[in-house]
Amino acid sequence: MHHLRTTVILTRPQGKNQGLQMRFEQAGLRVTTLPALTLQRIAITGPVPDPAAFDLVFFVSGFAVDCFLICWLSKACNGRKGCMPVV
């Protein structure tokens, strides 16, 4: 009887799958890595919304949080002393 080995397909961006891939492989699963996204920062030219104006702010990734905070804090700080953007 032929038993099929389960395959997991990881689609996270290049360089973001290693830890998860290793855990799946240690569990005996076959892993295929097919990055479906390329993450990059883009210039924001319009107003940056203040998160305090919303009841809930939801981000889909840590990268999205980092990008928003860098943009929001740099505009909110606007050179004020003691205010440092996250880098």
DAVENGI-V488379 format. One record per backbone hydrogen bond with DSSP energy under -0.5 kcal/mol. CO is the residue of the C=O (numbers start at 1). NH is the residue of the N-H. Records with the same first field share a line. If there is no record, write none. Layout:
CO: NH + NH
//
This chain:
1: 3
2: 4
6: 30
8: 10 + 32
9: 11
10: 34
11: 36 + 37
13: 16
17: 21
18: 22
19: 23
20: 24
21: 25
22: 26
23: 27
24: 29
25: 28
30: 8
32: 10 + 34
37: 14
43: 45
47: 49
49: 51
50: 53
51: 54
61: 65
62: 66
63: 67
64: 68
65: 69
66: 70
67: 71
68: 72
69: 73
70: 74
71: 75
72: 76
73: 77
74: 78
77: 80
80: 83
82: 84
//
